[in-house]
Amino acid sequence: MPTYEKGVKGKYQLVVADKSWAKLKRSLKHITKKTAARTFDERITNLKEIHRGWINYFRMGNIQSKLKELDSWCAID
C-alpha cells in the first residue's frame, strides 16, 4: 500500500504490507529453530535464499528501517 504526503504531487513512497513482514519473520524463525534437523551450512544457505529473494522482490519499497529492526534480533550486546 503506497503512502504519500497529502497534497504534494509526486511524493509517493512504496511500503511493504505488515502481512508480508509477518510472513518473513515466520520463515526466518522456522529456519533458525534449534529443533529443526538442519546443519549449520543448510541454515545459512536457506537464510541467504530467503534474504536474496525477499530483498529483490521488495527492492523498490521503503524497507531500510524494518531491515534494521530485523538486524537487532541477532545483535550481540
PyMOL Python script that loads the backbone (N, CA, C, O; Angstrom):
from pymol import cmd

cmd.read_pdbstr("""\
ATOM      1  N   MET A   1       0.847  -1.164   0.000  1.00  0.00           N
ATOM      2  CA  MET A   1       0.000   0.000   0.000  1.00  0.00           C
ATOM      3  C   MET A   1       0.901   1.239   0.000  1.00  0.00           C
ATOM      4  O   MET A   1       1.756   1.376   0.875  1.00  0.00           O
ATOM      5  N   PRO A   2       0.722   2.135  -0.964  1.00  0.00           N
ATOM      6  CA  PRO A   2       1.570   3.327  -1.013  1.00  0.00           C
ATOM      7  C   PRO A   2       1.145   4.362   0.019  1.00  0.00           C
ATOM      8  O   PRO A   2      -0.042   4.539   0.294  1.00  0.00           O
ATOM      9  N   THR A   3       2.120   5.028   0.573  1.00  0.00           N
ATOM     10  CA  THR A   3       1.833   6.158   1.456  1.00  0.00           C
ATOM     11  C   THR A   3       2.366   7.403   0.792  1.00  0.00           C
ATOM     12  O   THR A   3       3.277   7.331  -0.033  1.00  0.00           O
ATOM     13  N   TYR A   4       1.815   8.526   1.138  1.00  0.00           N
ATOM     14  CA  TYR A   4       2.238   9.760   0.496  1.00  0.00           C
ATOM     15  C   TYR A   4       1.900  10.946   1.373  1.00  0.00           C
ATOM     16  O   TYR A   4       1.118  10.844   2.318  1.00  0.00           O
ATOM     17  N   GLU A   5       2.503  12.067   1.042  1.00  0.00           N
ATOM     18  CA  GLU A   5       2.173  13.312   1.717  1.00  0.00           C
ATOM     19  C   GLU A   5       0.973  13.908   1.010  1.00  0.00           C
ATOM     20  O   GLU A   5       1.014  14.158  -0.195  1.00  0.00           O
ATOM     21  N   LYS A   6      -0.072  14.130   1.743  1.00  0.00           N
ATOM     22  CA  LYS A   6      -1.304  14.622   1.150  1.00  0.00           C
ATOM     23  C   LYS A   6      -1.092  16.011   0.552  1.00  0.00           C
ATOM     24  O   LYS A   6      -0.550  16.907   1.199  1.00  0.00           O
ATOM     25  N   GLY A   7      -1.523  16.166  -0.680  1.00  0.00           N
ATOM     26  CA  GLY A   7      -1.442  17.449  -1.345  1.00  0.00           C
ATOM     27  C   GLY A   7      -0.125  17.718  -2.043  1.00  0.00           C
ATOM     28  O   GLY A   7      -0.007  18.715  -2.755  1.00  0.00           O
ATOM     29  N   VAL A   8       0.870  16.859  -1.863  1.00  0.00           N
ATOM     30  CA  VAL A   8       2.163  17.056  -2.507  1.00  0.00           C
ATOM     31  C   VAL A   8       2.241  16.112  -3.693  1.00  0.00           C
ATOM     32  O   VAL A   8       2.215  14.893  -3.524  1.00  0.00           O
ATOM     33  N   LYS A   9       2.335  16.664  -4.881  1.00  0.00           N
ATOM     34  CA  LYS A   9       2.342  15.874  -6.092  1.00  0.00           C
ATOM     35  C   LYS A   9       3.697  15.172  -6.285  1.00  0.00           C
ATOM     36  O   LYS A   9       4.749  15.792  -6.134  1.00  0.00           O
ATOM     37  N   GLY A  10       3.660  13.896  -6.615  1.00  0.00           N
ATOM     38  CA  GLY A  10       4.883  13.146  -6.899  1.00  0.00           C
ATOM     39  C   GLY A  10       5.654  12.680  -5.683  1.00  0.00           C
ATOM     40  O   GLY A  10       6.828  12.338  -5.818  1.00  0.00           O
ATOM     41  N   LYS A  11       5.058  12.649  -4.501  1.00  0.00           N
ATOM     42  CA  LYS A  11       5.753  12.240  -3.274  1.00  0.00           C
ATOM     43  C   LYS A  11       5.237  10.886  -2.776  1.00  0.00           C
ATOM     44  O   LYS A  11       4.921  10.733  -1.596  1.00  0.00           O
ATOM     45  N   TYR A  12       5.156   9.922  -3.667  1.00  0.00           N
ATOM     46  CA  TYR A  12       4.686   8.596  -3.275  1.00  0.00           C
ATOM     47  C   TYR A  12       5.836   7.770  -2.723  1.00  0.00           C
ATOM     48  O   TYR A  12       6.992   7.950  -3.105  1.00  0.00           O
ATOM     49  N   GLN A  13       5.501   6.870  -1.825  1.00  0.00           N
ATOM     50  CA  GLN A  13       6.502   6.020  -1.194  1.00  0.00           C
ATOM     51  C   GLN A  13       5.917   4.617  -1.094  1.00  0.00           C
ATOM     52  O   GLN A  13       4.842   4.438  -0.522  1.00  0.00           O
ATOM     53  N   LEU A  14       6.597   3.638  -1.632  1.00  0.00           N
ATOM     54  CA  LEU A  14       6.134   2.264  -1.566  1.00  0.00           C
ATOM     55  C   LEU A  14       6.555   1.655  -0.234  1.00  0.00           C
ATOM     56  O   LEU A  14       7.694   1.815   0.205  1.00  0.00           O
ATOM     57  N   VAL A  15       5.628   0.961   0.396  1.00  0.00           N
ATOM     58  CA  VAL A  15       5.910   0.290   1.663  1.00  0.00           C
ATOM     59  C   VAL A  15       5.466  -1.164   1.559  1.00  0.00           C
ATOM     60  O   VAL A  15       4.613  -1.506   0.741  1.00  0.00           O
ATOM     61  N   VAL A  16       6.044  -2.000   2.383  1.00  0.00           N
ATOM     62  CA  VAL A  16       5.705  -3.415   2.422  1.00  0.00           C
ATOM     63  C   VAL A  16       4.587  -3.608   3.436  1.00  0.00           C
ATOM     64  O   VAL A  16       4.614  -3.029   4.522  1.00  0.00           O
ATOM     65  N   ALA A  17       3.616  -4.416   3.078  1.00  0.00           N
ATOM     66  CA  ALA A  17       2.470  -4.672   3.954  1.00  0.00           C
ATOM     67  C   ALA A  17       2.909  -5.396   5.226  1.00  0.00           C
ATOM     68  O   ALA A  17       3.865  -6.172   5.213  1.00  0.00           O
ATOM     69  N   ASP A  18       2.207  -5.135   6.308  1.00  0.00           N
ATOM     70  CA  ASP A  18       2.508  -5.790   7.590  1.00  0.00           C
ATOM     71  C   ASP A  18       2.393  -7.308   7.478  1.00  0.00           C
ATOM     72  O   ASP A  18       3.131  -8.045   8.133  1.00  0.00           O
ATOM     73  N   LYS A  19       1.478  -7.759   6.658  1.00  0.00           N
ATOM     74  CA  LYS A  19       1.298  -9.197   6.462  1.00  0.00           C
ATOM     75  C   LYS A  19       2.557  -9.829   5.856  1.00  0.00           C
ATOM     76  O   LYS A  19       2.927 -10.945   6.221  1.00  0.00           O
ATOM     77  N   SER A  20       3.204  -9.127   4.943  1.00  0.00           N
ATOM     78  CA  SER A  20       4.437  -9.626   4.329  1.00  0.00           C
ATOM     79  C   SER A  20       5.581  -9.666   5.332  1.00  0.00           C
ATOM     80  O   SER A  20       6.381 -10.601   5.323  1.00  0.00           O
ATOM     81  N   TRP A  21       5.667  -8.647   6.205  1.00  0.00           N
ATOM     82  CA  TRP A  21       6.702  -8.645   7.251  1.00  0.00           C
ATOM     83  C   TRP A  21       6.501  -9.824   8.189  1.00  0.00           C
ATOM     84  O   TRP A  21       7.461 -10.489   8.580  1.00  0.00           O
ATOM     85  N   ALA A  22       5.247 -10.080   8.546  1.00  0.00           N
ATOM     86  CA  ALA A  22       4.961 -11.190   9.451  1.00  0.00           C
ATOM     87  C   ALA A  22       5.344 -12.522   8.813  1.00  0.00           C
ATOM     88  O   ALA A  22       5.867 -13.410   9.487  1.00  0.00           O
ATOM     89  N   LYS A  23       5.084 -12.660   7.512  1.00  0.00           N
ATOM     90  CA  LYS A  23       5.440 -13.891   6.808  1.00  0.00           C
ATOM     91  C   LYS A  23       6.955 -14.072   6.765  1.00  0.00           C
ATOM     92  O   LYS A  23       7.453 -15.184   6.938  1.00  0.00           O
ATOM     93  N   LEU A  24       7.684 -12.992   6.538  1.00  0.00           N
ATOM     94  CA  LEU A  24       9.151 -13.063   6.534  1.00  0.00           C
ATOM     95  C   LEU A  24       9.668 -13.487   7.907  1.00  0.00           C
ATOM     96  O   LEU A  24      10.535 -14.356   8.004  1.00  0.00           O
ATOM     97  N   LYS A  25       9.146 -12.885   8.955  1.00  0.00           N
ATOM     98  CA  LYS A  25       9.584 -13.235  10.309  1.00  0.00           C
ATOM     99  C   LYS A  25       9.300 -14.694  10.624  1.00  0.00           C
ATOM    100  O   LYS A  25      10.129 -15.373  11.230  1.00  0.00           O
ATOM    101  N   ARG A  26       8.128 -15.181  10.216  1.00  0.00           N
ATOM    102  CA  ARG A  26       7.794 -16.591  10.454  1.00  0.00           C
ATOM    103  C   ARG A  26       8.781 -17.511   9.738  1.00  0.00           C
ATOM    104  O   ARG A  26       9.236 -18.503  10.306  1.00  0.00           O
ATOM    105  N   SER A  27       9.107 -17.178   8.494  1.00  0.00           N
ATOM    106  CA  SER A  27      10.024 -18.046   7.752  1.00  0.00           C
ATOM    107  C   SER A  27      11.424 -18.009   8.354  1.00  0.00           C
ATOM    108  O   SER A  27      12.099 -19.037   8.399  1.00  0.00           O
ATOM    109  N   LEU A  28      11.874 -16.839   8.819  1.00  0.00           N
ATOM    110  CA  LEU A  28      13.192 -16.749   9.459  1.00  0.00           C
ATOM    111  C   LEU A  28      13.225 -17.537  10.765  1.00  0.00           C
ATOM    112  O   LEU A  28      14.207 -18.219  11.058  1.00  0.00           O
ATOM    113  N   LYS A  29      12.162 -17.444  11.541  1.00  0.00           N
ATOM    114  CA  LYS A  29      12.105 -18.199  12.795  1.00  0.00           C
ATOM    115  C   LYS A  29      12.075 -19.696  12.537  1.00  0.00           C
ATOM    116  O   LYS A  29      12.674 -20.475  13.278  1.00  0.00           O
ATOM    117  N   HIS A  30      11.372 -20.093  11.480  1.00  0.00           N
ATOM    118  CA  HIS A  30      11.288 -21.513  11.141  1.00  0.00           C
ATOM    119  C   HIS A  30      12.671 -22.062  10.782  1.00  0.00           C
ATOM    120  O   HIS A  30      13.030 -23.165  11.195  1.00  0.00           O
ATOM    121  N   ILE A  31      13.429 -21.307  10.030  1.00  0.00           N
ATOM    122  CA  ILE A  31      14.760 -21.761   9.611  1.00  0.00           C
ATOM    123  C   ILE A  31      15.732 -21.809  10.784  1.00  0.00           C
ATOM    124  O   ILE A  31      16.562 -22.715  10.865  1.00  0.00           O
ATOM    125  N   THR A  32      15.638 -20.855  11.681  1.00  0.00           N
ATOM    126  CA  THR A  32      16.619 -20.754  12.763  1.00  0.00           C
ATOM    127  C   THR A  32      16.210 -21.503  14.028  1.00  0.00           C
ATOM    128  O   THR A  32      16.887 -21.385  15.049  1.00  0.00           O
ATOM    129  N   LYS A  33      15.136 -22.262  13.988  1.00  0.00           N
ATOM    130  CA  LYS A  33      14.743 -23.046  15.158  1.00  0.00           C
ATOM    131  C   LYS A  33      15.841 -24.044  15.522  1.00  0.00           C
ATOM    132  O   LYS A  33      16.413 -24.702  14.652  1.00  0.00           O
ATOM    133  N   LYS A  34      16.119 -24.144  16.790  1.00  0.00           N
ATOM    134  CA  LYS A  34      17.155 -25.082  17.239  1.00  0.00           C
ATOM    135  C   LYS A  34      16.730 -26.528  17.040  1.00  0.00           C
ATOM    136  O   LYS A  34      17.579 -27.401  16.859  1.00  0.00           O
ATOM    137  N   THR A  35      15.434 -26.795  17.070  1.00  0.00           N
ATOM    138  CA  THR A  35      14.955 -28.169  16.973  1.00  0.00           C
ATOM    139  C   THR A  35      14.838 -28.657  15.535  1.00  0.00           C
ATOM    140  O   THR A  35      14.577 -29.838  15.306  1.00  0.00           O
ATOM    141  N   ALA A  36      15.027 -27.764  14.558  1.00  0.00           N
ATOM    142  CA  ALA A  36      14.952 -28.188  13.159  1.00  0.00           C
ATOM    143  C   ALA A  36      16.180 -29.032  12.817  1.00  0.00           C
ATOM    144  O   ALA A  36      17.305 -28.696  13.185  1.00  0.00           O
ATOM    145  N   ALA A  37      15.940 -30.120  12.116  1.00  0.00           N
ATOM    146  CA  ALA A  37      17.033 -31.030  11.762  1.00  0.00           C
ATOM    147  C   ALA A  37      17.749 -30.517  10.517  1.00  0.00           C
ATOM    148  O   ALA A  37      17.504 -30.990   9.407  1.00  0.00           O
ATOM    149  N   ARG A  38      18.636 -29.546  10.715  1.00  0.00           N
ATOM    150  CA  ARG A  38      19.425 -28.969   9.627  1.00  0.00           C
ATOM    151  C   ARG A  38      20.849 -28.749  10.118  1.00  0.00           C
ATOM    152  O   ARG A  38      21.087 -28.505  11.301  1.00  0.00           O
ATOM    153  N   THR A  39      21.779 -28.840   9.191  1.00  0.00           N
ATOM    154  CA  THR A  39      23.149 -28.496   9.545  1.00  0.00           C
ATOM    155  C   THR A  39      23.286 -26.978   9.505  1.00  0.00           C
ATOM    156  O   THR A  39      22.420 -26.279   8.978  1.00  0.00           O
ATOM    157  N   PHE A  40      24.366 -26.486  10.058  1.00  0.00           N
ATOM    158  CA  PHE A  40      24.606 -25.048  10.065  1.00  0.00           C
ATOM    159  C   PHE A  40      24.687 -24.504   8.644  1.00  0.00           C
ATOM    160  O   PHE A  40      24.145 -23.440   8.347  1.00  0.00           O
ATOM    161  N   ASP A  41      25.366 -25.239   7.769  1.00  0.00           N
ATOM    162  CA  ASP A  41      25.501 -24.797   6.375  1.00  0.00           C
ATOM    163  C   ASP A  41      24.144 -24.736   5.670  1.00  0.00           C
ATOM    164  O   ASP A  41      23.899 -23.826   4.877  1.00  0.00           O
ATOM    165  N   GLU A  42      23.269 -25.694   5.953  1.00  0.00           N
ATOM    166  CA  GLU A  42      21.926 -25.670   5.365  1.00  0.00           C
ATOM    167  C   GLU A  42      21.139 -24.454   5.849  1.00  0.00           C
ATOM    168  O   GLU A  42      20.427 -23.818   5.070  1.00  0.00           O
ATOM    169  N   ARG A  43      21.266 -24.139   7.111  1.00  0.00           N
ATOM    170  CA  ARG A  43      20.566 -22.966   7.658  1.00  0.00           C
ATOM    171  C   ARG A  43      21.039 -21.683   6.977  1.00  0.00           C
ATOM    172  O   ARG A  43      20.231 -20.844   6.579  1.00  0.00           O
ATOM    173  N   ILE A  44      22.353 -21.545   6.850  1.00  0.00           N
ATOM    174  CA  ILE A  44      22.913 -20.354   6.216  1.00  0.00           C
ATOM    175  C   ILE A  44      22.460 -20.260   4.763  1.00  0.00           C
ATOM    176  O   ILE A  44      22.093 -19.182   4.295  1.00  0.00           O
ATOM    177  N   THR A  45      22.483 -21.372   4.054  1.00  0.00           N
ATOM    178  CA  THR A  45      22.043 -21.386   2.656  1.00  0.00           C
ATOM    179  C   THR A  45      20.579 -20.967   2.544  1.00  0.00           C
ATOM    180  O   THR A  45      20.224 -20.158   1.687  1.00  0.00           O
ATOM    181  N   ASN A  46      19.732 -21.516   3.410  1.00  0.00           N
ATOM    182  CA  ASN A  46      18.311 -21.166   3.388  1.00  0.00           C
ATOM    183  C   ASN A  46      18.090 -19.697   3.736  1.00  0.00           C
ATOM    184  O   ASN A  46      17.261 -19.030   3.117  1.00  0.00           O
ATOM    185  N   LEU A  47      18.824 -19.194   4.719  1.00  0.00           N
ATOM    186  CA  LEU A  47      18.695 -17.782   5.088  1.00  0.00           C
ATOM    187  C   LEU A  47      19.118 -16.871   3.936  1.00  0.00           C
ATOM    188  O   LEU A  47      18.468 -15.860   3.668  1.00  0.00           O
ATOM    189  N   LYS A  48      20.200 -17.231   3.260  1.00  0.00           N
ATOM    190  CA  LYS A  48      20.666 -16.433   2.120  1.00  0.00           C
ATOM    191  C   LYS A  48      19.633 -16.417   1.001  1.00  0.00           C
ATOM    192  O   LYS A  48      19.403 -15.379   0.381  1.00  0.00           O
ATOM    193  N   GLU A  49      19.007 -17.570   0.737  1.00  0.00           N
ATOM    194  CA  GLU A  49      17.994 -17.648  -0.317  1.00  0.00           C
ATOM    195  C   GLU A  49      16.802 -16.758  -0.006  1.00  0.00           C
ATOM    196  O   GLU A  49      16.331 -16.014  -0.867  1.00  0.00           O
ATOM    197  N   ILE A  50      16.323 -16.835   1.207  1.00  0.00           N
ATOM    198  CA  ILE A  50      15.174 -16.017   1.595  1.00  0.00           C
ATOM    199  C   ILE A  50      15.546 -14.542   1.568  1.00  0.00           C
ATOM    200  O   ILE A  50      14.787 -13.715   1.063  1.00  0.00           O
ATOM    201  N   HIS A  51      16.692 -14.219   2.099  1.00  0.00           N
ATOM    202  CA  HIS A  51      17.151 -12.823   2.130  1.00  0.00           C
ATOM    203  C   HIS A  51      17.267 -12.261   0.715  1.00  0.00           C
ATOM    204  O   HIS A  51      16.746 -11.182   0.431  1.00  0.00           O
ATOM    205  N   ARG A  52      17.933 -12.972  -0.153  1.00  0.00           N
ATOM    206  CA  ARG A  52      18.140 -12.505  -1.527  1.00  0.00           C
ATOM    207  C   ARG A  52      16.806 -12.341  -2.252  1.00  0.00           C
ATOM    208  O   ARG A  52      16.572 -11.318  -2.895  1.00  0.00           O
ATOM    209  N   GLY A  53      15.944 -13.330  -2.153  1.00  0.00           N
ATOM    210  CA  GLY A  53      14.656 -13.270  -2.835  1.00  0.00           C
ATOM    211  C   GLY A  53      13.771 -12.160  -2.307  1.00  0.00           C
ATOM    212  O   GLY A  53      13.125 -11.449  -3.077  1.00  0.00           O
ATOM    213  N   TRP A  54      13.741 -12.015  -1.001  1.00  0.00           N
ATOM    214  CA  TRP A  54      12.883 -11.013  -0.388  1.00  0.00           C
ATOM    215  C   TRP A  54      13.365  -9.608  -0.718  1.00  0.00           C
ATOM    216  O   TRP A  54      12.561  -8.737  -1.052  1.00  0.00           O
ATOM    217  N   ILE A  55      14.660  -9.383  -0.627  1.00  0.00           N
ATOM    218  CA  ILE A  55      15.227  -8.068  -0.935  1.00  0.00           C
ATOM    219  C   ILE A  55      15.000  -7.722  -2.400  1.00  0.00           C
ATOM    220  O   ILE A  55      14.646  -6.587  -2.718  1.00  0.00           O
ATOM    221  N   ASN A  56      15.197  -8.685  -3.294  1.00  0.00           N
ATOM    222  CA  ASN A  56      14.986  -8.415  -4.712  1.00  0.00           C
ATOM    223  C   ASN A  56      13.520  -8.121  -5.023  1.00  0.00           C
ATOM    224  O   ASN A  56      13.219  -7.255  -5.845  1.00  0.00           O
ATOM    225  N   TYR A  57      12.617  -8.834  -4.373  1.00  0.00           N
ATOM    226  CA  TYR A  57      11.193  -8.628  -4.637  1.00  0.00           C
ATOM    227  C   TYR A  57      10.724  -7.260  -4.153  1.00  0.00           C
ATOM    228  O   TYR A  57       9.948  -6.592  -4.835  1.00  0.00           O
ATOM    229  N   PHE A  58      11.191  -6.843  -2.981  1.00  0.00           N
ATOM    230  CA  PHE A  58      10.737  -5.585  -2.383  1.00  0.00           C
ATOM    231  C   PHE A  58      11.761  -4.456  -2.517  1.00  0.00           C
ATOM    232  O   PHE A  58      11.716  -3.504  -1.738  1.00  0.00           O
ATOM    233  N   ARG A  59      12.666  -4.534  -3.467  1.00  0.00           N
ATOM    234  CA  ARG A  59      13.746  -3.560  -3.586  1.00  0.00           C
ATOM    235  C   ARG A  59      13.266  -2.137  -3.850  1.00  0.00           C
ATOM    236  O   ARG A  59      13.977  -1.186  -3.525  1.00  0.00           O
ATOM    237  N   MET A  60      12.097  -1.967  -4.421  1.00  0.00           N
ATOM    238  CA  MET A  60      11.591  -0.626  -4.712  1.00  0.00           C
ATOM    239  C   MET A  60      10.887   0.001  -3.506  1.00  0.00           C
ATOM    240  O   MET A  60      10.581   1.193  -3.510  1.00  0.00           O
ATOM    241  N   GLY A  61      10.635  -0.798  -2.492  1.00  0.00           N
ATOM    242  CA  GLY A  61       9.923  -0.308  -1.315  1.00  0.00           C
ATOM    243  C   GLY A  61      10.849   0.328  -0.298  1.00  0.00           C
ATOM    244  O   GLY A  61      12.071   0.200  -0.377  1.00  0.00           O
ATOM    245  N   ASN A  62      10.246   1.011   0.653  1.00  0.00           N
ATOM    246  CA  ASN A  62      10.983   1.643   1.732  1.00  0.00           C
ATOM    247  C   ASN A  62      11.103   0.629   2.871  1.00  0.00           C
ATOM    248  O   ASN A  62      10.191   0.492   3.686  1.00  0.00           O
ATOM    249  N   ILE A  63      12.238  -0.084   2.922  1.00  0.00           N
ATOM    250  CA  ILE A  63      12.382  -1.178   3.885  1.00  0.00           C
ATOM    251  C   ILE A  63      13.594  -1.015   4.790  1.00  0.00           C
ATOM    252  O   ILE A  63      13.882  -1.901   5.594  1.00  0.00           O
ATOM    253  N   GLN A  64      14.295   0.079   4.679  1.00  0.00           N
ATOM    254  CA  GLN A  64      15.540   0.285   5.433  1.00  0.00           C
ATOM    255  C   GLN A  64      15.345   0.138   6.942  1.00  0.00           C
ATOM    256  O   GLN A  64      16.090  -0.596   7.591  1.00  0.00           O
ATOM    257  N   SER A  65      14.363   0.822   7.500  1.00  0.00           N
ATOM    258  CA  SER A  65      14.178   0.794   8.953  1.00  0.00           C
ATOM    259  C   SER A  65      13.710  -0.578   9.440  1.00  0.00           C
ATOM    260  O   SER A  65      14.097  -1.021  10.521  1.00  0.00           O
ATOM    261  N   LYS A  66      12.885  -1.242   8.648  1.00  0.00           N
ATOM    262  CA  LYS A  66      12.414  -2.578   9.046  1.00  0.00           C
ATOM    263  C   LYS A  66      13.556  -3.593   9.010  1.00  0.00           C
ATOM    264  O   LYS A  66      13.614  -4.492   9.849  1.00  0.00           O
ATOM    265  N   LEU A  67      14.457  -3.453   8.049  1.00  0.00           N
ATOM    266  CA  LEU A  67      15.595  -4.368   7.995  1.00  0.00           C
ATOM    267  C   LEU A  67      16.527  -4.151   9.186  1.00  0.00           C
ATOM    268  O   LEU A  67      17.099  -5.108   9.708  1.00  0.00           O
ATOM    269  N   LYS A  68      16.681  -2.910   9.612  1.00  0.00           N
ATOM    270  CA  LYS A  68      17.487  -2.639  10.802  1.00  0.00           C
ATOM    271  C   LYS A  68      16.847  -3.268  12.030  1.00  0.00           C
ATOM    272  O   LYS A  68      17.541  -3.754  12.923  1.00  0.00           O
ATOM    273  N   GLU A  69      15.513  -3.254  12.068  1.00  0.00           N
ATOM    274  CA  GLU A  69      14.792  -3.882  13.180  1.00  0.00           C
ATOM    275  C   GLU A  69      15.063  -5.387  13.195  1.00  0.00           C
ATOM    276  O   GLU A  69      15.267  -5.970  14.259  1.00  0.00           O
ATOM    277  N   LEU A  70      15.065  -6.013  12.020  1.00  0.00           N
ATOM    278  CA  LEU A  70      15.380  -7.449  11.941  1.00  0.00           C
ATOM    279  C   LEU A  70      16.819  -7.721  12.352  1.00  0.00           C
ATOM    280  O   LEU A  70      17.099  -8.732  12.997  1.00  0.00           O
ATOM    281  N   ASP A  71      17.722  -6.840  11.992  1.00  0.00           N
ATOM    282  CA  ASP A  71      19.126  -6.999  12.392  1.00  0.00           C
ATOM    283  C   ASP A  71      19.282  -6.952  13.905  1.00  0.00           C
ATOM    284  O   ASP A  71      20.185  -7.581  14.456  1.00  0.00           O
ATOM    285  N   SER A  72      18.422  -6.223  14.568  1.00  0.00           N
ATOM    286  CA  SER A  72      18.529  -6.116  16.026  1.00  0.00           C
ATOM    287  C   SER A  72      18.190  -7.441  16.715  1.00  0.00           C
ATOM    288  O   SER A  72      18.542  -7.626  17.880  1.00  0.00           O
ATOM    289  N   TRP A  73      17.527  -8.351  16.033  1.00  0.00           N
ATOM    290  CA  TRP A  73      17.240  -9.654  16.594  1.00  0.00           C
ATOM    291  C   TRP A  73      18.525 -10.395  16.948  1.00  0.00           C
ATOM    292  O   TRP A  73      18.605 -11.079  17.968  1.00  0.00           O
ATOM    293  N   CYS A  74      19.522 -10.245  16.088  1.00  0.00           N
ATOM    294  CA  CYS A  74      20.745 -11.023  16.294  1.00  0.00           C
ATOM    295  C   CYS A  74      21.895 -10.173  16.800  1.00  0.00           C
ATOM    296  O   CYS A  74      23.041 -10.624  16.800  1.00  0.00           O
ATOM    297  N   ALA A  75      21.614  -8.959  17.229  1.00  0.00           N
ATOM    298  CA  ALA A  75      22.668  -8.097  17.740  1.00  0.00           C
ATOM    299  C   ALA A  75      23.153  -8.622  19.094  1.00  0.00           C
ATOM    300  O   ALA A  75      22.362  -8.980  19.966  1.00  0.00           O
ATOM    301  N   ILE A  76      24.445  -8.653  19.233  1.00  0.00           N
ATOM    302  CA  ILE A  76      25.056  -9.113  20.489  1.00  0.00           C
ATOM    303  C   ILE A  76      25.559  -7.887  21.243  1.00  0.00           C
ATOM    304  O   ILE A  76      26.366  -7.110  20.734  1.00  0.00           O
ATOM    305  N   ASP A  77      25.076  -7.739  22.439  1.00  0.00           N
ATOM    306  CA  ASP A  77      25.483  -6.579  23.255  1.00  0.00           C
ATOM    307  C   ASP A  77      26.638  -6.935  24.165  1.00  0.00           C
ATOM    308  O   ASP A  77      27.111  -6.086  24.921  1.00  0.00           O
TER     309      ASP A  77
END
""", "prot")
cmd.dss("prot")
cmd.show_as("cartoon", "prot")
cmd.util.cbc("prot")
cmd.orient("prot")
